[in-house]
């Protein structure tokens, strides 16, 4: 079962009804935990659930152990001077670090094991017993997401930015929470735990907000992304058979396909959580309106970028050893070179790890290097770009220049997507070569373009869907659409809701003859 499968709709309807009928917070927590476990078993199987619960026990035990050590420090530091307290804390921190590293070895080690297994093309198994055979790996649903959230939770406790959770039941509810277990957002457990401790009762407005956002997410995924995938899938599976124009159209569409797919999932899960009174972190903020690559990645998959910033980039950039190296580099090569060095090295490491997080093949390694290089060059050459626009008397605040910047960002994203969309660097080479092969523009007019998985009518639906997303993002940058809609007359509101349902029922890709595709980021 996935969020866009037909089985999910009755599951969520029954779950939400039971949840809203519960009169007390503890009962609501029990319903959420039961829903989490049922969803995970239906989506991944009992063997995967055993792995997830095992991970939760490790995280809980390590968090409690670190918290217990620090409680001893809090009791002993009374009456000490700041210098004495700091000296005392270093000893306690060394003791806590042992539990942190042990937990890291277990939970991060399992993630690394799956990544290495994929690198060597190990066969995936859905059963623990399948691991007895050579060359197999077990990849639990949402592994990358709950692993990152768990690591962040333990690091926050270790750095004394958050307190450990003493109630295992609450932590298990948080870790297995079905709206974010599959592909995020990568949540902060301390924030979620506070919300799970004060689950609100029924609210008509809140439920309507959540369901309407879910509806828009289903339209993005099932009407737009899955429809575009019929054409792009055909092209990318055998690029040698297609001409330049057909490949160009596919690579331009695949960016919108990925956006509709991933942001559609975020709308579904954030909307589902909203119906329960839980606020998940936003993962998108109109990314294709970005003016440069760095801004784009602050708007796309926001929680992943925030995780890497908080737990990789900042610890590296602020580590005493690296700062000392930067000072020496600056003295030897000048201030600007030192500034470039201090930001470029952590960025390069972050983007290499980001590529490996997405996949272990060379295509994702090159993808990470590509984005790291683009962002570093954009940062390094920013003063030169500013001087050039001033010299050429270019109005950088004009609509035309902003449109140029947004188009450039979109094309950079498309090029990056080409590295990985076929599954290999060889496929990337075929796409690049194919772009400059015979173009065959006439396929648009003779109808042959519409014989590759998507006929003319479905192409029109896809284009209208893309326009709808762009208009929605433009309006969303200026207003809160759902709040604005909620203030409209009742008849108008429900006409919009029913209209969305009709669009989903008529144009959605589902049914016995259609194999519902999983969300793209669910595989990372």
C-alpha positions in Angstrom: 0.0 0.0 0.0 1.2 3.5 -0.9 -0.3 6.9 -0.4 -1.7 6.9 -4.0 -3.0 3.3 -4.0 -6.7 2.6 -3.9 -6.3 0.7 -0.6 -5.0 3.9 1.2 -8.3 5.7 0.8 -10.5 3.4 2.9 -7.6 2.9 5.4 -7.2 6.6 6.0 -11.0 7.2 6.1 -11.4 4.6 8.8 -8.3 5.7 10.7 -9.3 9.4 10.7 -12.9 8.6 11.8 -11.6 6.6 14.7 -9.1 9.3 15.6 -11.6 12.1 15.6 -14.0 10.1 17.8 -11.4 9.7 20.6 -12.2 12.0 23.5 -8.7 11.9 25.2 -5.2 12.6 24.1 -3.9 9.2 25.2 -6.6 7.4 23.2 -5.7 9.5 20.1 -2.0 8.5 20.6 -3.1 4.8 20.7 -5.1 5.2 17.5 -2.1 6.9 15.7 0.3 4.1 16.8 -2.1 1.4 15.7 -2.6 3.2 12.3 1.2 3.6 12.0 1.8 -0.1 12.6 -1.0 -1.3 10.3 0.1 1.1 7.5 3.7 -0.1 7.7 2.8 -3.8 7.7 0.5 -3.2 4.7 3.1 -1.2 2.9 6.3 -3.1 3.7 5.5 -6.3 5.7 6.0 -7.6 9.2 9.8 -8.3 8.7 10.4 -4.6 7.9 8.4 -3.6 10.9 10.6 -5.7 13.1 13.7 -3.8 11.8 11.9 -0.4 12.4 10.9 -1.3 16.0 14.4 -2.6 16.7 15.8 0.7 15.5 13.4 2.6 17.8 14.6 0.6 20.8 18.2 1.4 20.0 17.4 5.1 19.6 15.3 5.1 22.8 18.0 3.3 24.9 20.8 5.5 23.6 18.8 8.7 24.2 17.9 7.6 27.7 21.5 6.7 28.5 22.8 10.0 27.3 20.1 11.8 29.2 20.9 9.9 32.4 24.6 10.8 32.1 23.8 14.4 31.7 21.4 14.4 34.6 24.3 13.4 36.8 26.2 16.4 35.5 23.3 18.8 36.2 23.3 17.6 39.8 27.1 17.8 40.3 27.7 21.2 38.7 25.8 23.1 41.4 28.1 25.7 43.0 30.9 25.4 40.5 32.4 28.2 38.5 31.8 28.3 34.7 35.3 27.1 34.1 35.0 24.2 36.5 31.5 23.3 35.1 33.0 23.2 31.6 35.8 21.0 32.7 33.3 18.7 34.5 31.0 18.6 31.5 33.8 17.4 29.2 34.2 14.3 31.3 30.4 13.6 31.2 30.4 14.3 27.4 33.1 11.6 26.8 30.9 9.1 28.7 27.8 10.1 26.7 29.8 9.8 23.4 30.3 6.1 23.9 26.5 5.5 23.7 26.1 7.9 20.8 28.8 6.1 18.8 27.3 2.7 19.6 23.9 3.8 18.4 25.5 5.4 15.3 27.3 2.1 14.5 24.0 0.2 14.6 21.5 2.5 12.9 23.8 4.3 10.5 25.6 1.0 9.8 22.4 -0.6 8.6 21.8 2.3 6.2 25.4 2.0 4.9 24.9 -1.7 4.5 21.9 -1.2 2.2 23.7 1.5 0.2 26.8 -0.8 -0.3 24.4 -3.7 -1.2 22.8 -1.6 -3.9 26.2 -0.6 -5.2 27.1 -4.2 -5.7 23.6 -5.0 -7.2 22.6 -7.2 -4.3 19.1 -8.6 -4.7 16.5 -7.1 -2.4 14.6 -9.4 -0.1 11.4 -8.6 1.9 12.1 -11.3 4.6 14.7 -11.4 7.3 15.2 -15.1 6.4 16.2 -14.0 2.9 19.4 -12.6 4.4 20.7 -16.1 4.9 21.2 -16.3 1.2 24.3 -14.6 -0.2 24.1 -11.3 -2.2 20.8 -10.1 -0.6 19.8 -6.9 1.3 16.8 -5.9 3.3 15.7 -2.3 2.7 13.0 -1.2 5.2 10.5 1.3 4.0 11.6 4.9 4.8 15.0 3.7 6.0 16.9 6.9 5.0 14.3 9.2 6.4 13.9 7.7 9.9 17.6 7.0 10.1 18.4 10.7 9.5 15.7 11.8 11.9 17.0 9.4 14.6 20.6 10.6 14.2 19.4 14.2 14.5 17.4 13.3 17.6 20.5 11.7 19.3 22.8 14.5 18.3 20.5 17.1 19.7 20.4 15.2 23.0 24.2 14.8 22.9 24.7 18.6 22.2 22.1 19.4 24.9 19.8 21.1 22.4 16.9 18.8 23.3 15.9 16.5 26.1 15.5 12.7 25.7 12.0 11.2 25.7 11.3 9.0 28.7 8.1 7.5 27.3 9.0 4.8 24.7 5.4 4.7 23.6 5.5 8.4 22.5 8.9 8.0 20.7 7.6 4.9 18.9 4.5 6.9 17.7 6.8 9.6 16.5 9.3 7.3 14.7 6.6 5.2 13.0 4.3 8.1 12.2 2.9 7.0 8.8 2.5 10.4 7.1 6.3 11.0 7.2 7.7 7.5 7.3 7.9 6.9 3.5 9.7 9.9 2.2 9.7 12.6 4.8 9.6 15.4 5.6 12.7 14.7 7.7 11.2 15.8 11.0 12.8 16.9 14.3 11.6 14.4 16.9 11.7 16.9 19.7 9.2 19.1 17.9 6.9 16.2 17.0 7.0 14.8 20.5 5.6 18.1 21.9 2.8 17.9 19.4 2.0 14.3 20.1 1.7 15.2 23.8 -1.1 17.7 23.1 -3.2 16.3 20.3 -6.2 18.5 19.7 -9.8 17.4 19.3 -12.0 17.8 16.3 -11.9 21.0 14.3 -14.0 21.4 11.1 -11.7 24.0 9.7 -8.6 22.1 10.4 -9.9 18.9 8.9 -11.1 20.7 5.7 -7.7 22.4 5.4 -5.9 19.0 5.6 -8.3 17.1 3.3 -8.2 19.9 0.7 -4.4 19.9 0.7 -4.4 16.1 0.4 -6.7 16.4 -2.6 -4.3 18.8 -4.4 -1.5 16.4 -3.7 -3.4 13.5 -5.2 -4.1 15.6 -8.3 -0.4 16.5 -8.6 0.6 12.8 -8.3 -2.1 10.9 -10.0 -3.3 13.3 -12.7 0.0 15.1 -13.6 3.1 13.2 -12.5 1.9 9.7 -13.3 0.6 10.9 -16.7 3.9 12.6 -17.7 5.7 9.4 -16.5 4.0 7.4 -19.3 5.9 9.5 -21.9 9.2 10.2 -20.1 9.4 6.5 -19.0 9.2 5.4 -22.6 11.9 7.8 -23.7 14.3 7.2 -20.9 14.1 3.5 -21.1 15.4 3.5 -24.7 16.7 6.9 -25.7 18.4 5.4 -28.7 15.0 5.1 -30.4 14.0 8.8 -30.0 15.0 11.9 -31.9 16.4 15.2 -30.5 13.1 17.0 -30.1 11.4 14.0 -28.4 14.3 13.7 -25.9 14.3 17.5 -25.3 10.6 17.4 -24.5 11.1 14.4 -22.2 14.0 16.1 -20.2 12.0 19.3 -19.9 8.9 17.4 -18.7 10.8 15.2 -16.3 11.6 18.1 -14.0 8.0 18.9 -13.7 7.2 15.3 -13.3 9.5 15.0 -10.3 8.2 18.2 -8.8 4.6 17.1 -9.1 5.5 13.7 -7.8 7.5 14.8 -4.7 5.6 17.9 -3.8 2.3 16.0 -4.4 3.4 13.5 -1.8 4.4 16.3 0.6 0.9 17.8 0.2 -0.7 14.4 0.9 1.3 13.7 4.1 1.3 17.3 5.4 -2.5 17.4 4.8 -3.0 14.1 6.5 -1.1 15.2 9.5 -3.0 18.5 9.5 -6.3 16.6 10.0 -4.9 15.2 13.2 -3.6 18.6 14.4 0.1 17.8 13.7 2.2 20.3 11.8 4.9 18.7 9.7 7.7 20.8 8.3 7.3 22.2 4.8 9.5 20.7 2.2 8.9 23.0 -0.8 8.6 26.8 -1.3 8.1 27.5 -5.0 11.6 26.2 -6.0 11.3 27.0 -9.7 11.0 30.7 -8.9 14.6 30.6 -7.5 17.2 33.0 -9.0 20.2 30.7 -8.5 21.2 27.1 -7.6 21.8 27.9 -3.9 18.4 29.4 -3.5 16.8 26.5 -5.3 18.1 24.0 -2.8 16.9 26.2 0.0 13.4 25.8 -1.5 13.5 22.2 -2.7 13.5 19.3 -0.2 14.0 21.9 2.6 14.2 19.4 5.4 17.0 17.4 3.8 19.0 20.6 3.2 18.3 21.8 6.8 19.5 18.4 8.1 22.8 18.5 6.2 23.3 22.1 7.3 22.7 21.4 11.0 24.4 18.0 11.3 27.1 18.1 8.6 27.9 21.5 7.2 27.9 23.6 10.5 29.8 21.0 12.6 32.5 20.8 9.9 32.7 24.5 9.3 32.8 25.4 13.0 35.1 22.6 14.1 38.3 24.0 15.8 40.6 22.0 13.6 39.0 23.2 10.3 38.8 26.8 11.6 42.5 26.7 12.4 43.2 25.4 8.9 41.1 28.2 7.4 43.0 30.9 9.3 46.3 29.5 8.0 44.9 29.4 4.5 43.7 32.9 4.7 47.0 34.2 6.0 48.8 32.5 3.2 46.5 33.2 0.2 44.5 36.3 1.3 41.0 37.0 2.7 38.9 36.2 -0.4 40.7 32.9 -1.0 40.3 32.1 2.7 36.5 32.8 2.6 36.2 30.6 -0.5 38.1 27.8 1.1 36.1 27.9 4.4 32.8 27.6 2.5 33.8 25.4 -0.5 35.3 22.5 1.5 32.2 21.8 3.7 29.9 22.4 0.7 31.8 19.9 -1.4 31.6 17.3 1.4 27.9 18.0 1.9 27.1 17.6 -1.8 29.1 14.4 -2.2 27.2 12.9 0.8 23.9 14.3 -0.7 24.6 12.4 -3.9 25.4 9.2 -2.0 22.2 9.6 0.0 20.2 9.6 -3.2 22.0 6.7 -4.6 25.3 4.8 -4.6 25.9 4.6 -8.4 28.4 6.8 -10.1 25.5 8.7 -11.7 24.5 10.0 -8.2 28.1 10.7 -7.3 28.5 12.8 -10.4 25.1 14.4 -9.7 26.4 15.5 -6.2 29.6 16.8 -7.7 27.7 18.7 -10.3 25.5 20.5 -7.8 28.3 21.1 -5.4 30.4 22.7 -8.3 27.5 24.8 -9.5 26.7 26.2 -6.0 30.4 26.8 -5.2 31.0 28.6 -8.5 27.9 30.7 -8.0 29.2 31.7 -4.6 32.7 32.3 -5.7 31.8 34.3 -8.8 29.0 36.3 -7.3 31.1 39.6 -7.1 32.2 39.2 -10.7 28.6 38.7 -11.9 27.5 41.8 -10.0 30.3 43.9 -11.6 29.3 42.5 -15.0 25.6 43.4 -14.7 26.6 46.9 -13.5 29.0 47.4 -16.4 26.4 46.3 -18.9 23.7 48.5 -17.2 21.4 45.5 -16.6 18.5 46.1 -14.2 18.7 43.1 -11.9 15.4 43.9 -10.4 13.5 43.9 -13.7 11.0 41.2 -14.6 13.0 40.2 -17.7 16.2 39.6 -15.7 14.3 37.6 -13.0 12.7 35.5 -15.7 16.2 34.8 -17.1 17.4 33.8 -13.7 14.5 31.4 -13.1 14.9 29.9 -16.6 18.6 29.4 -15.9 17.8 27.7 -12.6 15.2 25.4 -14.3 17.7 24.4 -17.0 20.4 23.7 -14.3 17.9 21.4 -12.6 17.0 19.7 -15.9 20.7 19.0 -16.6 21.2 17.6 -13.1 18.2 15.4 -13.5 19.6 14.0 -16.8 22.5 12.5 -14.9 20.3 10.1 -12.9 17.0 9.7 -14.7 18.2 6.7 -16.9 19.9 5.0 -14.0 23.5 5.2 -15.4 26.1 7.6 -16.8 25.9 5.7 -20.0 22.2 6.6 -20.2 23.1 10.2 -19.6 25.6 10.1 -22.5 22.9 8.7 -24.7 20.5 11.5 -23.8 23.1 14.2 -24.5 24.0 12.6 -27.8 20.4 12.1 -28.7 19.6 15.8 -28.1 21.8 16.7 -31.1 20.6 13.9 -33.3 17.9 14.5 -35.9 15.2 16.6 -34.3 12.0 15.5 -36.1 10.0 18.5 -35.1 7.2 17.4 -37.5 6.3 14.6 -35.0 4.2 17.2 -33.2 2.1 17.7 -36.4 1.9 14.2 -37.9 0.8 12.6 -34.7 3.7 10.2 -34.2 4.8 12.1 -31.0 1.6 10.8 -29.4 2.4 7.2 -29.9 4.9 6.8 -27.1 2.7 6.2 -24.1 0.8 9.5 -24.2 -1.8 10.4 -26.8 -2.8 14.0 -27.8 -5.6 14.4 -25.3 -3.4 13.1 -22.4 -0.6 15.5 -23.5 -3.1 18.3 -23.3 -4.2 17.2 -19.8 -0.5 17.1 -18.7 0.2 20.6 -20.1 -2.9 22.0 -18.4 -1.8 20.3 -15.1 1.7 21.9 -15.3 0.1 25.3 -15.9 -2.1 24.7 -12.9 0.9 24.0 -10.7 2.7 27.1 -11.9 -0.4 29.2 -11.3 -0.8 27.6 -7.8 2.8 28.4 -7.0 2.5 32.0 -8.2 -0.6 32.5 -6.1 1.0 30.6 -3.1 4.0 33.0 -3.2 1.6 35.9 -2.5 -1.2 34.4 -0.3 -2.3 31.4 1.7 -4.6 29.8 -0.9 -6.5 27.5 1.5 -7.0 30.3 4.0 -8.3 32.6 1.3 -10.6 29.9 0.0 -11.9 29.2 3.5 -13.1 32.8 3.7 -15.2 32.5 0.6 -19.0 31.6 0.6 -19.8 28.0 1.5 -21.2 27.2 -2.0 -18.0 28.5 -3.7 -15.8 26.5 -1.4 -17.6 23.3 -1.9 -17.7 23.8 -5.7 -13.9 24.0 -5.7 -13.6 20.9 -3.5 -16.1 18.9 -5.6 -14.4 20.1 -8.7 -11.1 18.8 -7.5 -12.6 15.4 -6.7 -14.2 15.2 -10.1 -10.9 16.1 -11.8 -9.2 13.3 -9.8 -11.9 10.8 -10.6 -12.0 11.6 -14.3 -8.3 12.2 -15.1 -6.5 10.3 -12.3 -4.3 7.4 -13.4 -5.6 4.4 -11.5 -7.6 1.2 -11.9 -6.9 -2.4 -12.7 -5.2 -1.6 -16.0 -2.9 0.9 -14.5 0.1 0.0 -12.3 0.2 2.7 -9.6 3.8 4.0 -9.5 5.5 4.6 -6.2 6.7 8.1 -5.3 10.1 8.7 -6.7 11.8 9.9 -3.5 10.4 6.9 -1.6 13.3 4.8 -3.0 16.1 6.9 -1.5 
